[in-house]
Amino acid sequence: MHDSAGQPHMKSWSEAGNDEEARAFAKPADHEKKLTGTGSASGSDSFVVVRSPGVPIPLIVCSPHSGRNYTAEFLARSRLPLDALRSGEDFHVDTLIATAPQYGATLLCATFPRVVCDVNRASLDLDPRMIENGDESLFSPSERGRAGLGSVPGVVSGGRQVYGRKLSMDETAARLRLFWHPYHAMLKKLIDEMRAEYGFCLVLDMHSMPPGIDGTKADIVIGDRFGSSSKPVFVQALGKSLLALSFSVARNHPFAGGFITSHYGCPEENVSVIQLEMSRALYMCARPGGGYGLNPRFAGKISQIIADMARCVREQQEVGCTVSDRVIQAGRMYP
């Protein structure tokens, strides 16, 4: 089965989003609860790290876009209401993946909103037109950056302008200094530690997407930069896990992975990074009194996916990634 762009799909999952019990789930307290974990937690003003309470493994599970700490200063600076600013959030993805430390993984979650700083873009991917006296030579904007979707976003969904006036260079530099650089320093530190201790590392970069974006019919999109950011054994294991849970899955369309996947994914140096995009329609449940809750069945499935990937990582610790890669290259590559 293929989508309109000819990308491979797995069988569809019709259960999610239609269950009345799931839609009625989640009291207001659940929606607003902080990230929780059973391991040891640490962090800064920009992120939280939760390490495993048991035997750790070289698996990092990240959520760079689910932060929701909107400061009064930022809200006063913006020309948009809070609900519009929140439209770019990966709604409670940090809550969905909070069980990761139970399986030996290390959890890394940004606490700042994506609209404040987007760490899945290169630091200098900025539109110089949104900055006072912005010098083109100081930045390296991509097409998305020029559209206002760089490391310091100028727009939210629908192209709505966040600010009524341009940002200063000082404001822009402060965003990168306070949010972008600390997040990436921690991610690099975790990767380097795991590769030094275990010889390899897998990063699952977790995101959410609006349903039907760019015509996709998939529930979940696996992004591995068209095979360049991860060892095949991990992509195959992830696809197998999703199939077992009856998800409809696409690979690299419409999302092949952002800066985190392309920058850190280097399988030849034993660092594999996979981006996972989940349709918000599967787990955002409208409440009768307003707002949204989380579908508990979907949350359980995400926990199962993490458990499956943790098992795969442990297997690779035992047999070595190169052995499994030879098996995959022999003809069992997913999809």
C-alpha positions as CSV (number, residue, x, y, z in Angstrom):
1,M,0.0,0.0,0.0
2,H,1.4,3.5,-0.9
3,D,0.4,7.1,-0.3
4,S,-0.2,9.7,-3.0
5,A,3.5,10.4,-3.3
6,G,4.3,6.7,-3.8
7,Q,5.8,6.2,-0.3
8,P,5.4,2.8,1.3
9,H,2.8,2.3,4.0
10,M,2.0,-0.4,6.5
11,K,-1.6,-1.5,7.2
12,S,-3.9,1.2,8.6
13,W,-4.9,1.5,12.3
14,S,-8.5,2.4,12.6
15,E,-8.9,2.0,16.3
16,A,-7.1,5.2,17.4
17,G,-9.2,8.4,17.8
18,N,-12.5,6.6,17.6
19,D,-12.7,5.2,21.1
20,E,-15.2,7.0,23.3
21,E,-13.6,5.8,26.5
22,A,-10.3,7.3,25.3
23,R,-11.9,10.6,24.3
24,A,-13.4,10.9,27.8
25,F,-10.0,10.3,29.4
26,A,-7.8,12.8,31.2
27,K,-8.9,15.1,34.0
28,P,-7.6,18.6,33.8
29,A,-4.8,17.8,36.2
30,D,-3.5,15.2,33.8
31,H,-3.2,17.7,31.0
32,E,-1.2,20.2,33.1
33,K,1.0,17.7,35.0
34,K,4.8,18.1,34.8
35,L,7.1,15.7,33.2
36,T,7.5,12.7,35.6
37,G,10.0,9.9,35.7
38,T,11.1,7.2,38.0
39,G,14.8,7.8,37.5
40,S,17.1,10.5,38.7
41,A,16.2,13.9,37.2
42,S,18.5,16.8,36.4
43,G,18.5,19.8,34.1
44,S,18.6,23.5,33.7
45,D,16.1,26.2,32.9
46,S,15.9,24.9,29.4
47,F,15.7,21.1,29.6
48,V,15.1,18.1,31.9
49,V,17.2,15.0,31.9
50,V,15.8,11.8,33.5
51,R,18.2,8.9,33.8
52,S,17.3,5.3,34.3
53,P,16.8,4.0,37.8
54,G,18.0,0.6,36.7
55,V,20.6,-0.7,34.3
56,P,21.2,2.0,31.7
57,I,21.5,1.3,28.0
58,P,22.8,3.5,25.1
59,L,19.3,4.8,24.2
60,I,18.3,8.5,24.4
61,V,14.7,9.5,23.9
62,C,14.2,13.2,23.2
63,S,11.4,15.7,22.9
64,P,12.7,19.0,21.7
65,H,9.3,20.6,20.9
66,S,6.9,19.9,23.8
67,G,8.1,22.6,26.1
68,R,5.3,24.9,27.5
69,N,7.0,27.3,29.9
70,Y,5.8,30.6,28.4
71,T,7.2,33.5,30.4
72,A,5.2,36.7,31.0
73,E,8.0,38.6,29.2
74,F,7.6,36.5,26.0
75,L,3.8,36.7,26.1
76,A,4.0,40.5,26.4
77,R,6.4,40.6,23.5
78,S,4.2,38.5,21.2
79,R,1.2,39.9,19.3
80,L,-0.6,36.6,19.3
81,P,-2.8,35.0,22.0
82,L,-1.4,32.0,23.9
83,D,-3.6,29.4,22.0
84,A,-2.1,30.6,18.7
85,L,1.5,30.4,20.1
86,R,0.8,26.8,21.3
87,S,-0.2,25.7,17.9
88,G,3.4,24.7,17.1
89,E,3.9,22.6,20.2
90,D,4.3,18.8,20.0
91,F,1.4,18.5,22.5
92,H,2.6,16.6,25.6
93,V,5.0,14.4,23.7
94,D,7.2,14.6,26.9
95,T,4.4,13.0,28.8
96,L,3.9,10.3,26.3
97,I,7.6,9.2,26.5
98,A,8.0,9.7,30.3
99,T,8.2,5.9,30.8
100,A,11.5,5.7,28.8
101,P,13.8,5.5,31.9
102,Q,11.9,2.5,33.1
103,Y,13.4,0.6,30.1
104,G,17.0,1.8,30.7
105,A,16.8,4.8,28.4
106,T,17.8,8.4,29.2
107,L,15.1,11.0,28.6
108,L,15.9,14.6,27.4
109,C,13.1,17.1,27.1
110,A,13.1,20.8,26.3
111,T,11.0,22.9,28.7
112,F,11.0,26.0,26.6
113,P,8.3,26.4,23.8
114,R,9.3,25.8,20.2
115,V,8.0,29.2,19.2
116,V,10.7,30.7,21.5
117,C,13.5,28.7,20.1
118,D,13.5,25.7,17.8
119,V,16.4,23.4,18.5
120,N,15.6,21.2,15.5
121,R,17.0,23.9,13.3
122,A,20.6,24.9,12.8
123,S,21.5,27.8,15.2
124,L,22.1,30.3,12.3
125,D,19.1,29.2,10.3
126,L,17.4,32.6,10.7
127,D,15.5,35.0,8.5
128,P,17.6,38.3,8.6
129,R,14.5,40.3,7.7
130,M,13.0,39.7,11.1
131,I,16.0,41.1,12.9
132,E,16.8,44.8,13.3
133,N,19.8,45.6,11.1
134,G,20.0,41.9,10.2
135,D,23.1,41.3,8.2
136,E,22.6,38.5,5.6
137,S,26.3,37.5,5.9
138,L,25.8,36.7,9.6
139,F,23.2,34.0,9.0
140,S,22.7,30.8,7.0
141,P,19.0,30.7,6.4
142,S,17.4,27.7,4.8
143,E,14.1,27.9,2.8
144,R,12.2,27.2,6.0
145,G,14.3,29.7,7.9
146,R,13.5,32.4,5.4
147,A,9.9,31.6,5.8
148,G,10.2,32.4,9.5
149,L,10.6,28.8,10.7
150,G,14.2,28.9,11.8
151,S,15.9,28.5,15.2
152,V,14.1,31.7,16.4
153,P,10.7,31.4,14.7
154,G,8.9,34.5,13.5
155,V,5.7,32.8,12.5
156,V,3.4,30.0,13.8
157,S,0.9,27.8,11.8
158,G,-0.9,29.5,9.1
159,G,1.9,32.0,8.6
160,R,0.7,34.2,11.5
161,Q,3.4,36.7,12.6
162,V,4.5,36.3,16.2
163,Y,5.9,39.8,16.7
164,G,4.6,43.3,16.0
165,R,8.2,44.5,15.4
166,K,11.6,43.1,14.6
167,L,13.7,41.4,17.2
168,S,17.0,42.9,18.1
169,M,20.3,41.1,17.6
170,D,20.7,41.0,21.4
171,E,17.3,39.3,21.8
172,T,18.1,36.8,19.1
173,A,21.5,36.0,20.5
174,A,20.0,35.6,24.0
175,R,17.5,32.9,22.7
176,L,20.3,30.9,21.2
177,R,22.5,31.3,24.3
178,L,19.8,30.4,26.8
179,F,18.0,27.6,24.9
180,W,19.7,26.3,21.7
181,H,23.2,25.9,22.9
182,P,22.4,24.3,26.3
183,Y,20.1,21.8,24.8
184,H,22.6,20.7,22.2
185,A,25.5,20.7,24.6
186,M,23.5,18.2,26.8
187,L,22.5,16.0,23.8
188,K,26.1,15.9,22.6
189,K,27.3,15.1,26.1
190,L,24.9,12.2,26.4
191,I,25.8,10.8,23.0
192,D,29.5,11.1,23.7
193,E,29.2,9.4,27.1
194,M,27.2,6.5,25.7
195,R,29.4,5.9,22.7
196,A,32.5,6.0,24.9
197,E,31.0,3.5,27.4
198,Y,29.0,1.2,25.0
199,G,30.6,1.7,21.6
200,F,27.3,3.0,20.1
201,C,24.2,5.0,20.8
202,L,20.6,5.3,19.5
203,V,18.6,8.5,19.7
204,L,14.9,8.5,19.2
205,D,13.8,12.1,18.4
206,M,10.1,12.3,19.2
207,H,7.6,14.7,17.5
208,S,4.0,15.1,16.7
209,M,2.3,16.3,13.5
210,P,-1.1,17.6,12.4
211,P,-3.2,14.8,10.7
212,G,-3.0,14.7,6.9
213,I,-0.1,17.1,6.5
214,D,1.2,17.2,3.0
215,G,-1.4,14.6,2.0
216,T,0.1,11.8,4.2
217,K,-2.3,9.1,5.3
218,A,0.2,7.8,7.8
219,D,-0.4,7.6,11.6
220,I,3.4,7.8,12.2
221,V,6.3,8.8,10.0
222,I,9.8,7.3,10.5
223,G,12.6,9.7,9.4
224,D,16.1,8.5,8.9
225,R,17.3,10.9,6.3
226,F,16.7,8.4,3.5
227,G,18.9,5.8,5.2
228,S,21.8,8.0,6.2
229,S,21.2,8.8,9.8
230,S,20.7,5.3,11.4
231,K,21.9,1.7,11.1
232,P,19.3,-0.3,9.3
233,V,18.8,-2.7,12.2
234,F,17.2,0.1,14.3
235,V,14.9,1.3,11.5
236,Q,13.8,-2.3,10.9
237,A,13.1,-2.9,14.6
238,L,11.1,0.3,14.8
239,G,9.0,-0.6,11.8
240,K,8.4,-4.0,13.2
241,S,7.2,-2.6,16.5
242,L,4.8,-0.2,14.8
243,L,3.4,-2.9,12.6
244,A,2.7,-5.1,15.6
245,L,0.7,-2.3,17.0
246,S,-1.3,-1.9,13.8
247,F,-0.1,1.7,13.0
248,S,-0.1,3.1,9.4
249,V,3.5,4.1,8.8
250,A,5.4,6.0,6.2
251,R,9.1,6.5,5.9
252,N,10.8,9.8,5.2
253,H,7.6,11.4,3.7
254,P,6.7,14.1,4.5
255,F,9.3,14.2,7.3
256,A,12.8,12.8,6.7
257,G,14.3,14.3,9.9
258,G,15.4,17.8,10.9
259,F,18.6,19.2,12.2
260,I,19.0,16.8,15.1
261,T,18.7,13.8,12.8
262,S,21.0,15.1,10.1
263,H,23.6,16.6,12.5
264,Y,24.0,13.8,15.0
265,G,23.0,10.8,12.9
266,C,26.3,9.2,11.8
267,P,25.9,5.4,11.7
268,E,29.4,4.9,10.4
269,E,30.6,6.3,13.7
270,N,28.0,4.2,15.6
271,V,25.5,7.0,16.4
272,S,22.1,6.3,15.0
273,V,19.3,8.9,15.1
274,I,15.7,8.3,14.0
275,Q,12.9,11.0,14.0
276,L,9.4,9.8,14.8
277,E,6.4,11.9,13.9
278,M,3.1,10.9,15.5
279,S,-0.3,12.2,14.3
280,R,-1.9,14.4,17.0
281,A,-5.3,13.1,16.0
282,L,-4.4,9.7,17.6
283,Y,-3.8,11.0,21.1
284,M,-5.3,14.5,21.6
285,C,-8.7,14.0,23.1
286,A,-11.1,17.0,23.4
287,R,-12.6,17.5,26.8
288,P,-16.3,18.4,27.2
289,G,-15.2,21.5,29.3
290,G,-12.6,22.6,26.8
291,G,-8.9,21.8,26.2
292,Y,-7.4,18.4,25.5
293,G,-6.4,15.3,27.3
294,L,-4.2,12.3,26.3
295,N,-5.5,9.0,24.9
296,P,-4.3,6.4,27.4
297,R,-4.3,3.6,24.9
298,F,-2.0,5.5,22.6
299,A,0.2,6.4,25.5
300,G,0.5,2.7,26.3
301,K,1.4,1.9,22.7
302,I,4.2,4.6,22.7
303,S,5.5,3.0,25.9
304,Q,5.5,-0.4,24.2
305,I,7.5,1.1,21.2
306,I,10.1,2.4,23.6
307,A,10.3,-1.0,25.3
308,D,10.7,-2.7,22.0
309,M,13.5,-0.3,20.9
310,A,15.2,-0.8,24.3
311,R,15.1,-4.6,23.7
312,C,16.7,-4.0,20.3
313,V,19.5,-1.9,21.8
314,R,20.2,-4.6,24.4
315,E,20.4,-7.2,21.6
316,Q,22.9,-5.0,19.8
317,Q,25.0,-4.7,22.9
318,E,25.2,-8.5,23.0
319,V,25.8,-9.3,19.3
320,G,27.2,-6.1,17.9
321,C,25.6,-3.8,15.3
322,T,27.8,-4.9,12.4
323,V,26.4,-8.5,12.6
324,S,22.8,-7.3,12.4
325,D,23.6,-4.9,9.6
326,R,24.9,-7.8,7.4
327,V,21.6,-9.6,8.0
328,I,19.6,-6.5,7.1
329,Q,21.6,-5.8,4.0
330,A,21.1,-9.4,2.9
331,G,17.5,-8.5,2.0
332,R,15.3,-7.9,5.1
333,M,15.5,-4.1,5.2
334,Y,12.3,-2.3,6.2
335,P,10.2,-1.2,4.6
